[in-house]
Amino acid sequence: MLSNIAKKFFPRSLWVYHCNSGSCNGCDIEILNVLTPYYDVERFGIKLVASPRHADVMLLSGGVTRPTLHLVRKAYDAMPAPKLVFGIGSCATGGGSWFDTYNVSGGAEKAVKVNYFIPGCPPRPEAIIYGVALALGLVDKKASPMEMKQVEFPIDMYQMNKAWEDRNVIYQLLND
Amino acid sequence: MWLTSKIKQVLLVLKPGVVTLKYPFEPRPVPKNFRGAPHWDHHKCVGCGACSDHCSARTILVRDLCQELRVMLYDASRCTYCGKCADICPEKAITMTERFELATDNREDLTERLELFMLTCKRCGRCYDMENTNLIERLDMKGYRYDNLEQRAFIRKTTEQFDEKMLKKSDEYKRPTKVEA
């Protein structure tokens, strides 16, 4: 649905605003890397703008720290209405290694509504391009939750076992 | 002359040609020793919990549902891809794959959940248990075995995530005892 909205509202270009909310600059350097001729995201029409008032997309890097929390919200409110937020890096996605410390709010989701997450510490420039292409609907989503089981194990097996032991007389005799 | 300088520029640019990668339309191989998303091999895993003890982002959670069933939950949202878990694994069950295209609109897509069948010791009738010997951690934490899978965090006594009901539940939790012969 989001990709349809993106197609409808941004048919030509995304203007991105880069918002650093207490990041270690690793993700910021990778974002700059994406704008170089080697990776050249301007072929998708992506352009870096200085003000959130001109932007369609906010690239949010860093787990939102306490001093920057209200500033991030302010920048988000300043953006015009059809807007997307990309959380870039592990810190923006889930808070990084500092998810439960006193001065970090624990991820960009605590501050603003994040539409796309790009995990990585820092994510490769290709991963950022992939995330943007995912929002534009150029590529398919590859990540999916995995669930693996060694055996199918009924959870009430202990109760069954206990009932069997209660029924069986020899256990009572052994107890005595 | 501006014209000669422009011609010079064009000639300079012609030499390397087009350098831009056609990335999202063409696959791009990763460099050697690249650490992407870790992958658990549930056939090899013995459930010792060493990865969860050494995870620097504390993103691998271990919880015993009952004595024989142990759940290991890997939540990649705050994983830093340091590769410590793959280094420490005694059974080499964890491998760092070359997967980096992890962008998603739902954080639940990044989780890996393992349900392990734990064998019991024939002598004591218990599963393999790892004691938390660090005194400071023992003061603060209720042990890695009672991780809160719903909140995706440790149960620590000092944070606001601390839930008294859960602590009481884990305190009252008793292993099923076997009768001594």
Chai-1 contact restraints between the chains, C-beta under 6 A:
chainA,res_idxA,chainB,res_idxB,connection_type,confidence,min_distance_angstrom,max_distance_angstrom,comment,restraint_id
A,Y38,B,V19,contact,1.0,0.0,6.0,A-B,restraint_1
A,D40,B,T20,contact,1.0,0.0,6.0,A-B,restraint_2
A,S90,B,R78,contact,1.0,0.0,6.0,A-B,restraint_3
A,S90,B,T80,contact,1.0,0.0,6.0,A-B,restraint_4
A,T93,B,S77,contact,1.0,0.0,6.0,A-B,restraint_5
A,G94,B,S77,contact,1.0,0.0,6.0,A-B,restraint_6
A,G94,B,R78,contact,1.0,0.0,6.0,A-B,restraint_7
A,G95,B,R78,contact,1.0,0.0,6.0,A-B,restraint_8
A,G96,B,R78,contact,1.0,0.0,6.0,A-B,restraint_9
A,S97,B,S56,contact,1.0,0.0,6.0,A-B,restraint_10
A,S97,B,A57,contact,1.0,0.0,6.0,A-B,restraint_11
A,F99,B,R78,contact,1.0,0.0,6.0,A-B,restraint_12
A,D100,B,T159,contact,1.0,0.0,6.0,A-B,restraint_13
A,Y116,B,D105,contact,1.0,0.0,6.0,A-B,restraint_14
A,F117,B,T104,contact,1.0,0.0,6.0,A-B,restraint_15
A,F117,B,R107,contact,1.0,0.0,6.0,A-B,restraint_16
A,I118,B,A103,contact,1.0,0.0,6.0,A-B,restraint_17
A,P119,B,A76,contact,1.0,0.0,6.0,A-B,restraint_18
A,P119,B,L102,contact,1.0,0.0,6.0,A-B,restraint_19
A,C121,B,T80,contact,1.0,0.0,6.0,A-B,restraint_20
A,C121,B,Y81,contact,1.0,0.0,6.0,A-B,restraint_21
A,R124,B,F100,contact,1.0,0.0,6.0,A-B,restraint_22
A,E126,B,Y23,contact,1.0,0.0,6.0,A-B,restraint_23
A,E126,B,R28,contact,1.0,0.0,6.0,A-B,restraint_24
A,A127,B,F100,contact,1.0,0.0,6.0,A-B,restraint_25
A,I129,B,Y23,contact,1.0,0.0,6.0,A-B,restraint_26
A,I129,B,P24,contact,1.0,0.0,6.0,A-B,restraint_27
A,Y130,B,E101,contact,1.0,0.0,6.0,A-B,restraint_28
A,Y130,B,A103,contact,1.0,0.0,6.0,A-B,restraint_29
A,G131,B,A103,contact,1.0,0.0,6.0,A-B,restraint_30
A,A133,B,P24,contact,1.0,0.0,6.0,A-B,restraint_31
A,L134,B,A103,contact,1.0,0.0,6.0,A-B,restraint_32
A,L138,B,P24,contact,1.0,0.0,6.0,A-B,restraint_33
A,V139,B,P24,contact,1.0,0.0,6.0,A-B,restraint_34
A,K142,B,E101,contact,1.0,0.0,6.0,A-B,restraint_35
A,A143,B,L102,contact,1.0,0.0,6.0,A-B,restraint_36
A,A143,B,T104,contact,1.0,0.0,6.0,A-B,restraint_37
A,A143,B,D109,contact,1.0,0.0,6.0,A-B,restraint_38
A,S144,B,D109,contact,1.0,0.0,6.0,A-B,restraint_39
A,P145,B,E108,contact,1.0,0.0,6.0,A-B,restraint_40
A,P145,B,D109,contact,1.0,0.0,6.0,A-B,restraint_41
A,P145,B,T111,contact,1.0,0.0,6.0,A-B,restraint_42
A,M146,B,E112,contact,1.0,0.0,6.0,A-B,restraint_43
A,E147,B,R113,contact,1.0,0.0,6.0,A-B,restraint_44
A,M148,B,H42,contact,1.0,0.0,6.0,A-B,restraint_45
A,M148,B,L114,contact,1.0,0.0,6.0,A-B,restraint_46
A,K149,B,E115,contact,1.0,0.0,6.0,A-B,restraint_47
A,Q150,B,H42,contact,1.0,0.0,6.0,A-B,restraint_48
A,Q150,B,L116,contact,1.0,0.0,6.0,A-B,restraint_49
A,Q150,B,F117,contact,1.0,0.0,6.0,A-B,restraint_50
A,V151,B,F117,contact,1.0,0.0,6.0,A-B,restraint_51
A,F153,B,L69,contact,1.0,0.0,6.0,A-B,restraint_52
A,Y158,B,C66,contact,1.0,0.0,6.0,A-B,restraint_53
A,Y158,B,P176,contact,1.0,0.0,6.0,A-B,restraint_54
A,Y171,B,V179,contact,1.0,0.0,6.0,A-B,restraint_55
A,L174,B,V179,contact,1.0,0.0,6.0,A-B,restraint_56
